[in-house]
Amino acid sequence: IRKLAFAIIHSTTIGLPAWRKACTDNGMRARLIPRDVRTRWNSLYDMLSVAVTYK
C-alpha cells in the first residue's frame, strides 16, 4: 500500500489521472491515499483506513 500511495502521488501524468478516473467510474470521491510517515504515529492508520475504503 505504501508503494501504491507513493506511485499515485508521484505519477501525475499517468497514475493520478487513472486513479481519479477509477474512483469516479465507481461512484467514489477521488481522494489520495495518505502516505505513511514513520515519525507520525497515526499516519499508518490513516493510510490503511483509506485503503480499506477504496479496496
PDB file of N, CA, C, O and CB in Angstrom:
ATOM      1  N   ILE A   1       0.834  -1.189   0.000  1.00  0.00           N
ATOM      2  CA  ILE A   1       0.000   0.000   0.000  1.00  0.00           C
ATOM      3  C   ILE A   1       0.872   1.243   0.000  1.00  0.00           C
ATOM      4  O   ILE A   1       0.529   2.246  -0.626  1.00  0.00           O
ATOM      5  CB  ILE A   1      -0.945   0.003   1.208  1.00  0.00           C
ATOM      6  N   ARG A   2       2.004   1.181   0.704  1.00  0.00           N
ATOM      7  CA  ARG A   2       2.916   2.336   0.712  1.00  0.00           C
ATOM      8  C   ARG A   2       3.396   2.660  -0.692  1.00  0.00           C
ATOM      9  O   ARG A   2       3.417   3.822  -1.097  1.00  0.00           O
ATOM     10  CB  ARG A   2       4.120   2.068   1.626  1.00  0.00           C
ATOM     11  N   LYS A   3       3.782   1.628  -1.433  1.00  0.00           N
ATOM     12  CA  LYS A   3       4.285   1.837  -2.794  1.00  0.00           C
ATOM     13  C   LYS A   3       3.190   2.355  -3.711  1.00  0.00           C
ATOM     14  O   LYS A   3       3.452   3.193  -4.573  1.00  0.00           O
ATOM     15  CB  LYS A   3       4.864   0.538  -3.357  1.00  0.00           C
ATOM     16  N   LEU A   4       1.973   1.870  -3.538  1.00  0.00           N
ATOM     17  CA  LEU A   4       0.855   2.341  -4.350  1.00  0.00           C
ATOM     18  C   LEU A   4       0.559   3.811  -4.074  1.00  0.00           C
ATOM     19  O   LEU A   4       0.355   4.586  -5.008  1.00  0.00           O
ATOM     20  CB  LEU A   4      -0.391   1.493  -4.084  1.00  0.00           C
ATOM     21  N   ALA A   5       0.533   4.199  -2.807  1.00  0.00           N
ATOM     22  CA  ALA A   5       0.276   5.601  -2.457  1.00  0.00           C
ATOM     23  C   ALA A   5       1.366   6.498  -3.028  1.00  0.00           C
ATOM     24  O   ALA A   5       1.075   7.574  -3.552  1.00  0.00           O
ATOM     25  CB  ALA A   5       0.191   5.776  -0.925  1.00  0.00           C
ATOM     26  N   PHE A   6       2.614   6.064  -2.930  1.00  0.00           N
ATOM     27  CA  PHE A   6       3.728   6.844  -3.468  1.00  0.00           C
ATOM     28  C   PHE A   6       3.626   6.960  -4.981  1.00  0.00           C
ATOM     29  O   PHE A   6       3.849   8.035  -5.538  1.00  0.00           O
ATOM     30  CB  PHE A   6       5.067   6.210  -3.077  1.00  0.00           C
ATOM     31  N   ALA A   7       3.289   5.857  -5.654  1.00  0.00           N
ATOM     32  CA  ALA A   7       3.208   5.864  -7.119  1.00  0.00           C
ATOM     33  C   ALA A   7       2.083   6.758  -7.619  1.00  0.00           C
ATOM     34  O   ALA A   7       2.248   7.457  -8.618  1.00  0.00           O
ATOM     35  CB  ALA A   7       3.008   4.448  -7.644  1.00  0.00           C
ATOM     36  N   ILE A   8       0.950   6.744  -6.942  1.00  0.00           N
ATOM     37  CA  ILE A   8      -0.171   7.582  -7.373  1.00  0.00           C
ATOM     38  C   ILE A   8       0.170   9.054  -7.219  1.00  0.00           C
ATOM     39  O   ILE A   8      -0.103   9.849  -8.118  1.00  0.00           O
ATOM     40  CB  ILE A   8      -1.437   7.248  -6.572  1.00  0.00           C
ATOM     41  N   ILE A   9       0.757   9.421  -6.106  1.00  0.00           N
ATOM     42  CA  ILE A   9       1.068  10.824  -5.846  1.00  0.00           C
ATOM     43  C   ILE A   9       2.145  11.337  -6.789  1.00  0.00           C
ATOM     44  O   ILE A   9       2.050  12.464  -7.276  1.00  0.00           O
ATOM     45  CB  ILE A   9       1.511  11.010  -4.400  1.00  0.00           C
ATOM     46  N   HIS A  10       3.170  10.531  -7.056  1.00  0.00           N
ATOM     47  CA  HIS A  10       4.309  10.997  -7.840  1.00  0.00           C
ATOM     48  C   HIS A  10       4.198  10.723  -9.335  1.00  0.00           C
ATOM     49  O   HIS A  10       5.106  11.084 -10.083  1.00  0.00           O
ATOM     50  CB  HIS A  10       5.547  10.367  -7.325  1.00  0.00           C
ATOM     51  N   SER A  11       3.136  10.108  -9.787  1.00  0.00           N
ATOM     52  CA  SER A  11       2.941   9.871 -11.211  1.00  0.00           C
ATOM     53  C   SER A  11       1.790  10.746 -11.691  1.00  0.00           C
ATOM     54  O   SER A  11       0.690  10.255 -11.944  1.00  0.00           O
ATOM     55  CB  SER A  11       2.660   8.363 -11.503  1.00  0.00           C
ATOM     56  N   THR A  12       2.049  12.032 -11.813  1.00  0.00           N
ATOM     57  CA  THR A  12       0.984  12.982 -12.113  1.00  0.00           C
ATOM     58  C   THR A  12       0.462  12.862 -13.536  1.00  0.00           C
ATOM     59  O   THR A  12      -0.648  13.315 -13.814  1.00  0.00           O
ATOM     60  CB  THR A  12       1.470  14.380 -11.878  1.00  0.00           C
ATOM     61  N   THR A  13       1.227  12.266 -14.448  1.00  0.00           N
ATOM     62  CA  THR A  13       0.772  12.188 -15.835  1.00  0.00           C
ATOM     63  C   THR A  13      -0.008  10.918 -16.143  1.00  0.00           C
ATOM     64  O   THR A  13      -0.867  10.928 -17.025  1.00  0.00           O
ATOM     65  CB  THR A  13       1.948  12.282 -16.756  1.00  0.00           C
ATOM     66  N   ILE A  14       0.269   9.828 -15.439  1.00  0.00           N
ATOM     67  CA  ILE A  14      -0.401   8.562 -15.735  1.00  0.00           C
ATOM     68  C   ILE A  14      -1.191   8.045 -14.524  1.00  0.00           C
ATOM     69  O   ILE A  14      -2.393   7.798 -14.621  1.00  0.00           O
ATOM     70  CB  ILE A  14       0.628   7.513 -16.178  1.00  0.00           C
ATOM     71  N   GLY A  15      -0.523   7.889 -13.414  1.00  0.00           N
ATOM     72  CA  GLY A  15      -1.145   7.260 -12.245  1.00  0.00           C
ATOM     73  C   GLY A  15      -2.254   8.065 -11.611  1.00  0.00           C
ATOM     74  O   GLY A  15      -3.309   7.517 -11.290  1.00  0.00           O
ATOM     75  N   LEU A  16      -2.039   9.350 -11.423  1.00  0.00           N
ATOM     76  CA  LEU A  16      -3.036  10.187 -10.758  1.00  0.00           C
ATOM     77  C   LEU A  16      -4.316  10.326 -11.576  1.00  0.00           C
ATOM     78  O   LEU A  16      -5.401  10.168 -11.017  1.00  0.00           O
ATOM     79  CB  LEU A  16      -2.458  11.557 -10.481  1.00  0.00           C
ATOM     80  N   PRO A  17      -4.238  10.618 -12.887  1.00  0.00           N
ATOM     81  CA  PRO A  17      -5.487  10.659 -13.663  1.00  0.00           C
ATOM     82  C   PRO A  17      -6.208   9.304 -13.716  1.00  0.00           C
ATOM     83  O   PRO A  17      -7.438   9.256 -13.700  1.00  0.00           O
ATOM     84  CB  PRO A  17      -5.194  11.127 -15.078  1.00  0.00           C
ATOM     85  N   ALA A  18      -5.455   8.223 -13.777  1.00  0.00           N
ATOM     86  CA  ALA A  18      -6.070   6.892 -13.793  1.00  0.00           C
ATOM     87  C   ALA A  18      -6.772   6.607 -12.465  1.00  0.00           C
ATOM     88  O   ALA A  18      -7.853   6.019 -12.445  1.00  0.00           O
ATOM     89  CB  ALA A  18      -5.008   5.806 -14.079  1.00  0.00           C
ATOM     90  N   TRP A  19      -6.163   7.020 -11.365  1.00  0.00           N
ATOM     91  CA  TRP A  19      -6.767   6.845 -10.041  1.00  0.00           C
ATOM     92  C   TRP A  19      -8.068   7.643  -9.935  1.00  0.00           C
ATOM     93  O   TRP A  19      -9.083   7.133  -9.462  1.00  0.00           O
ATOM     94  CB  TRP A  19      -5.780   7.280  -8.931  1.00  0.00           C
ATOM     95  N   ARG A  20      -8.024   8.883 -10.376  1.00  0.00           N
ATOM     96  CA  ARG A  20      -9.223   9.731 -10.315  1.00  0.00           C
ATOM     97  C   ARG A  20     -10.340   9.170 -11.187  1.00  0.00           C
ATOM     98  O   ARG A  20     -11.505   9.184 -10.791  1.00  0.00           O
ATOM     99  CB  ARG A  20      -8.890  11.165 -10.752  1.00  0.00           C
ATOM    100  N   LYS A  21      -9.989   8.676 -12.376  1.00  0.00           N
ATOM    101  CA  LYS A  21     -10.998   8.107 -13.274  1.00  0.00           C
ATOM    102  C   LYS A  21     -11.601   6.840 -12.673  1.00  0.00           C
ATOM    103  O   LYS A  21     -12.813   6.638 -12.745  1.00  0.00           O
ATOM    104  CB  LYS A  21     -10.383   7.801 -14.653  1.00  0.00           C
ATOM    105  N   ALA A  22     -10.776   5.997 -12.090  1.00  0.00           N
ATOM    106  CA  ALA A  22     -11.279   4.769 -11.474  1.00  0.00           C
ATOM    107  C   ALA A  22     -12.221   5.086 -10.314  1.00  0.00           C
ATOM    108  O   ALA A  22     -13.229   4.405 -10.123  1.00  0.00           O
ATOM    109  CB  ALA A  22     -10.112   3.898 -10.985  1.00  0.00           C
ATOM    110  N   CYS A  23     -11.893   6.106  -9.552  1.00  0.00           N
ATOM    111  CA  CYS A  23     -12.759   6.493  -8.434  1.00  0.00           C
ATOM    112  C   CYS A  23     -14.095   7.018  -8.929  1.00  0.00           C
ATOM    113  O   CYS A  23     -15.144   6.621  -8.422  1.00  0.00           O
ATOM    114  CB  CYS A  23     -12.074   7.549  -7.568  1.00  0.00           C
ATOM    115  N   THR A  24     -14.067   7.904  -9.910  1.00  0.00           N
ATOM    116  CA  THR A  24     -15.322   8.473 -10.404  1.00  0.00           C
ATOM    117  C   THR A  24     -16.156   7.429 -11.146  1.00  0.00           C
ATOM    118  O   THR A  24     -17.385   7.474 -11.089  1.00  0.00           O
ATOM    119  CB  THR A  24     -15.038   9.662 -11.322  1.00  0.00           C
ATOM    120  N   ASP A  25     -15.512   6.496 -11.838  1.00  0.00           N
ATOM    121  CA  ASP A  25     -16.247   5.432 -12.523  1.00  0.00           C
ATOM    122  C   ASP A  25     -17.001   4.536 -11.539  1.00  0.00           C
ATOM    123  O   ASP A  25     -18.055   3.992 -11.866  1.00  0.00           O
ATOM    124  CB  ASP A  25     -15.289   4.590 -13.362  1.00  0.00           C
ATOM    125  N   ASN A  26     -16.457   4.390 -10.346  1.00  0.00           N
ATOM    126  CA  ASN A  26     -17.092   3.559  -9.324  1.00  0.00           C
ATOM    127  C   ASN A  26     -17.965   4.362  -8.366  1.00  0.00           C
ATOM    128  O   ASN A  26     -18.440   3.834  -7.360  1.00  0.00           O
ATOM    129  CB  ASN A  26     -16.038   2.818  -8.540  1.00  0.00           C
ATOM    130  N   GLY A  27     -18.176   5.632  -8.678  1.00  0.00           N
ATOM    131  CA  GLY A  27     -19.057   6.468  -7.864  1.00  0.00           C
ATOM    132  C   GLY A  27     -18.469   6.891  -6.538  1.00  0.00           C
ATOM    133  O   GLY A  27     -19.203   7.178  -5.593  1.00  0.00           O
ATOM    134  N   MET A  28     -17.147   6.934  -6.458  1.00  0.00           N
ATOM    135  CA  MET A  28     -16.484   7.329  -5.217  1.00  0.00           C
ATOM    136  C   MET A  28     -15.795   8.668  -5.403  1.00  0.00           C
ATOM    137  O   MET A  28     -15.459   9.059  -6.520  1.00  0.00           O
ATOM    138  CB  MET A  28     -15.469   6.259  -4.770  1.00  0.00           C
ATOM    139  N   ARG A  29     -15.591   9.360  -4.303  1.00  0.00           N
ATOM    140  CA  ARG A  29     -14.872  10.621  -4.340  1.00  0.00           C
ATOM    141  C   ARG A  29     -13.387  10.334  -4.544  1.00  0.00           C
ATOM    142  O   ARG A  29     -12.828   9.461  -3.880  1.00  0.00           O
ATOM    143  CB  ARG A  29     -15.111  11.439  -3.041  1.00  0.00           C
ATOM    144  N   ALA A  30     -12.753  11.055  -5.446  1.00  0.00           N
ATOM    145  CA  ALA A  30     -11.326  10.850  -5.710  1.00  0.00           C
ATOM    146  C   ALA A  30     -10.522  11.466  -4.576  1.00  0.00           C
ATOM    147  O   ALA A  30     -10.437  12.688  -4.451  1.00  0.00           O
ATOM    148  CB  ALA A  30     -10.909  11.466  -7.081  1.00  0.00           C
ATOM    149  N   ARG A  31      -9.941  10.617  -3.762  1.00  0.00           N
ATOM    150  CA  ARG A  31      -9.148  11.066  -2.622  1.00  0.00           C
ATOM    151  C   ARG A  31      -7.802  10.359  -2.677  1.00  0.00           C
ATOM    152  O   ARG A  31      -7.739   9.162  -2.958  1.00  0.00           O
ATOM    153  CB  ARG A  31      -9.881  10.784  -1.267  1.00  0.00           C
ATOM    154  N   LEU A  32      -6.750  11.076  -2.416  1.00  0.00           N
ATOM    155  CA  LEU A  32      -5.426  10.470  -2.410  1.00  0.00           C
ATOM    156  C   LEU A  32      -5.239   9.627  -1.160  1.00  0.00           C
ATOM    157  O   LEU A  32      -5.784   9.935  -0.100  1.00  0.00           O
ATOM    158  CB  LEU A  32      -4.338  11.545  -2.498  1.00  0.00           C
ATOM    159  N   ILE A  33      -4.468   8.568  -1.294  1.00  0.00           N
ATOM    160  CA  ILE A  33      -4.142   7.727  -0.149  1.00  0.00           C
ATOM    161  C   ILE A  33      -3.048   8.434   0.644  1.00  0.00           C
ATOM    162  O   ILE A  33      -1.992   8.737   0.090  1.00  0.00           O
ATOM    163  CB  ILE A  33      -3.688   6.288  -0.597  1.00  0.00           C
ATOM    164  N   PRO A  34      -3.277   8.703   1.927  1.00  0.00           N
ATOM    165  CA  PRO A  34      -2.234   9.360   2.725  1.00  0.00           C
ATOM    166  C   PRO A  34      -0.992   8.483   2.812  1.00  0.00           C
ATOM    167  O   PRO A  34      -1.082   7.257   2.865  1.00  0.00           O
ATOM    168  CB  PRO A  34      -2.754   9.682   4.139  1.00  0.00           C
ATOM    169  N   ARG A  35       0.154   9.125   2.826  1.00  0.00           N
ATOM    170  CA  ARG A  35       1.407   8.378   2.916  1.00  0.00           C
ATOM    171  C   ARG A  35       1.750   8.082   4.363  1.00  0.00           C
ATOM    172  O   ARG A  35       1.406   8.841   5.269  1.00  0.00           O
ATOM    173  CB  ARG A  35       2.547   9.153   2.251  1.00  0.00           C
ATOM    174  N   ASP A  36       2.429   6.972   4.562  1.00  0.00           N
ATOM    175  CA  ASP A  36       2.878   6.579   5.893  1.00  0.00           C
ATOM    176  C   ASP A  36       4.174   7.315   6.210  1.00  0.00           C
ATOM    177  O   ASP A  36       5.144   7.228   5.457  1.00  0.00           O
ATOM    178  CB  ASP A  36       3.075   5.034   5.989  1.00  0.00           C
ATOM    179  N   VAL A  37       4.185   8.032   7.314  1.00  0.00           N
ATOM    180  CA  VAL A  37       5.369   8.755   7.774  1.00  0.00           C
ATOM    181  C   VAL A  37       5.791   8.114   9.089  1.00  0.00           C
ATOM    182  O   VAL A  37       4.998   8.057  10.029  1.00  0.00           O
ATOM    183  CB  VAL A  37       5.086  10.306   7.944  1.00  0.00           C
ATOM    184  N   ARG A  38       7.006   7.641   9.169  1.00  0.00           N
ATOM    185  CA  ARG A  38       7.450   6.886  10.344  1.00  0.00           C
ATOM    186  C   ARG A  38       7.384   7.686  11.634  1.00  0.00           C
ATOM    187  O   ARG A  38       7.179   7.107  12.700  1.00  0.00           O
ATOM    188  CB  ARG A  38       8.854   6.403  10.136  1.00  0.00           C
ATOM    189  N   THR A  39       7.552   9.002  11.566  1.00  0.00           N
ATOM    190  CA  THR A  39       7.557   9.809  12.786  1.00  0.00           C
ATOM    191  C   THR A  39       6.160  10.238  13.219  1.00  0.00           C
ATOM    192  O   THR A  39       6.000  10.810  14.297  1.00  0.00           O
ATOM    193  CB  THR A  39       8.416  11.030  12.586  1.00  0.00           C
ATOM    194  N   ARG A  40       5.154   9.972  12.404  1.00  0.00           N
ATOM    195  CA  ARG A  40       3.766  10.291  12.768  1.00  0.00           C
ATOM    196  C   ARG A  40       3.056   8.988  13.085  1.00  0.00           C
ATOM    197  O   ARG A  40       2.841   8.164  12.196  1.00  0.00           O
ATOM    198  CB  ARG A  40       3.027  11.070  11.618  1.00  0.00           C
ATOM    199  N   TRP A  41       2.692   8.796  14.335  1.00  0.00           N
ATOM    200  CA  TRP A  41       2.158   7.519  14.785  1.00  0.00           C
ATOM    201  C   TRP A  41       0.817   7.181  14.143  1.00  0.00           C
ATOM    202  O   TRP A  41       0.485   6.002  14.016  1.00  0.00           O
ATOM    203  CB  TRP A  41       2.012   7.528  16.281  1.00  0.00           C
ATOM    204  N   ASN A  42       0.048   8.167  13.740  1.00  0.00           N
ATOM    205  CA  ASN A  42      -1.290   7.920  13.221  1.00  0.00           C
ATOM    206  C   ASN A  42      -1.324   7.785  11.696  1.00  0.00           C
ATOM    207  O   ASN A  42      -2.371   7.451  11.143  1.00  0.00           O
ATOM    208  CB  ASN A  42      -2.210   9.030  13.650  1.00  0.00           C
ATOM    209  N   SER A  43      -0.228   8.030  11.016  1.00  0.00           N
ATOM    210  CA  SER A  43      -0.254   8.038   9.555  1.00  0.00           C
ATOM    211  C   SER A  43      -0.478   6.643   8.970  1.00  0.00           C
ATOM    212  O   SER A  43      -1.115   6.518   7.924  1.00  0.00           O
ATOM    213  CB  SER A  43       1.042   8.616   9.020  1.00  0.00           C
ATOM    214  N   LEU A  44       0.022   5.609   9.609  1.00  0.00           N
ATOM    215  CA  LEU A  44      -0.210   4.246   9.126  1.00  0.00           C
ATOM    216  C   LEU A  44      -1.699   3.904   9.210  1.00  0.00           C
ATOM    217  O   LEU A  44      -2.257   3.316   8.283  1.00  0.00           O
ATOM    218  CB  LEU A  44       0.626   3.227   9.943  1.00  0.00           C
ATOM    219  N   TYR A  45      -2.330   4.268  10.306  1.00  0.00           N
ATOM    220  CA  TYR A  45      -3.770   4.034  10.453  1.00  0.00           C
ATOM    221  C   TYR A  45      -4.558   4.789   9.393  1.00  0.00           C
ATOM    222  O   TYR A  45      -5.482   4.236   8.796  1.00  0.00           O
ATOM    223  CB  TYR A  45      -4.242   4.449  11.850  1.00  0.00           C
ATOM    224  N   ASP A  46      -4.201   6.054   9.153  1.00  0.00           N
ATOM    225  CA  ASP A  46      -4.889   6.854   8.137  1.00  0.00           C
ATOM    226  C   ASP A  46      -4.753   6.219   6.757  1.00  0.00           C
ATOM    227  O   ASP A  46      -5.726   6.140   6.007  1.00  0.00           O
ATOM    228  CB  ASP A  46      -4.334   8.285   8.116  1.00  0.00           C
ATOM    229  N   MET A  47      -3.547   5.767   6.423  1.00  0.00           N
ATOM    230  CA  MET A  47      -3.299   5.155   5.127  1.00  0.00           C
ATOM    231  C   MET A  47      -4.131   3.877   4.970  1.00  0.00           C
ATOM    232  O   MET A  47      -4.748   3.661   3.927  1.00  0.00           O
ATOM    233  CB  MET A  47      -1.799   4.848   4.957  1.00  0.00           C
ATOM    234  N   LEU A  48      -4.147   3.048   5.989  1.00  0.00           N
ATOM    235  CA  LEU A  48      -4.879   1.787   5.902  1.00  0.00           C
ATOM    236  C   LEU A  48      -6.393   1.988   5.891  1.00  0.00           C
ATOM    237  O   LEU A  48      -7.107   1.247   5.216  1.00  0.00           O
ATOM    238  CB  LEU A  48      -4.496   0.892   7.057  1.00  0.00           C
ATOM    239  N   SER A  49      -6.886   2.976   6.625  1.00  0.00           N
ATOM    240  CA  SER A  49      -8.332   3.199   6.631  1.00  0.00           C
ATOM    241  C   SER A  49      -8.826   3.685   5.272  1.00  0.00           C
ATOM    242  O   SER A  49      -9.911   3.301   4.836  1.00  0.00           O
ATOM    243  CB  SER A  49      -8.709   4.209   7.716  1.00  0.00           C
ATOM    244  N   VAL A  50      -8.045   4.523   4.600  1.00  0.00           N
ATOM    245  CA  VAL A  50      -8.422   4.968   3.255  1.00  0.00           C
ATOM    246  C   VAL A  50      -8.301   3.808   2.275  1.00  0.00           C
ATOM    247  O   VAL A  50      -9.145   3.659   1.392  1.00  0.00           O
ATOM    248  CB  VAL A  50      -7.538   6.158   2.797  1.00  0.00           C
ATOM    249  N   ALA A  51      -7.272   2.991   2.416  1.00  0.00           N
ATOM    250  CA  ALA A  51      -7.085   1.850   1.512  1.00  0.00           C
ATOM    251  C   ALA A  51      -8.233   0.850   1.636  1.00  0.00           C
ATOM    252  O   ALA A  51      -8.665   0.282   0.632  1.00  0.00           O
ATOM    253  CB  ALA A  51      -5.749   1.152   1.804  1.00  0.00           C
ATOM    254  N   VAL A  52      -8.726   0.629   2.837  1.00  0.00           N
ATOM    255  CA  VAL A  52      -9.850  -0.290   3.030  1.00  0.00           C
ATOM    256  C   VAL A  52     -11.106   0.279   2.380  1.00  0.00           C
ATOM    257  O   VAL A  52     -11.906  -0.469   1.819  1.00  0.00           O
ATOM    258  CB  VAL A  52     -10.094  -0.552   4.537  1.00  0.00           C
ATOM    259  N   THR A  53     -11.285   1.584   2.450  1.00  0.00           N
ATOM    260  CA  THR A  53     -12.449   2.222   1.837  1.00  0.00           C
ATOM    261  C   THR A  53     -12.436   2.050   0.326  1.00  0.00           C
ATOM    262  O   THR A  53     -13.485   1.833  -0.281  1.00  0.00           O
ATOM    263  CB  THR A  53     -12.493   3.708   2.193  1.00  0.00           C
ATOM    264  N   TYR A  54     -11.259   2.143  -0.290  1.00  0.00           N
ATOM    265  CA  TYR A  54     -11.139   2.100  -1.748  1.00  0.00           C
ATOM    266  C   TYR A  54     -10.764   0.730  -2.302  1.00  0.00           C
ATOM    267  O   TYR A  54     -10.448   0.623  -3.487  1.00  0.00           O
ATOM    268  CB  TYR A  54     -10.124   3.096  -2.191  1.00  0.00           C
ATOM    269  N   LYS A  55     -10.789  -0.323  -1.482  1.00  0.00           N
ATOM    270  CA  LYS A  55     -10.359  -1.638  -1.981  1.00  0.00           C
ATOM    271  C   LYS A  55     -11.228  -2.210  -3.062  1.00  0.00           C
ATOM    272  O   LYS A  55     -10.961  -3.307  -3.553  1.00  0.00           O
ATOM    273  CB  LYS A  55     -10.307  -2.599  -0.870  1.00  0.00           C
TER     274      LYS A  55
END
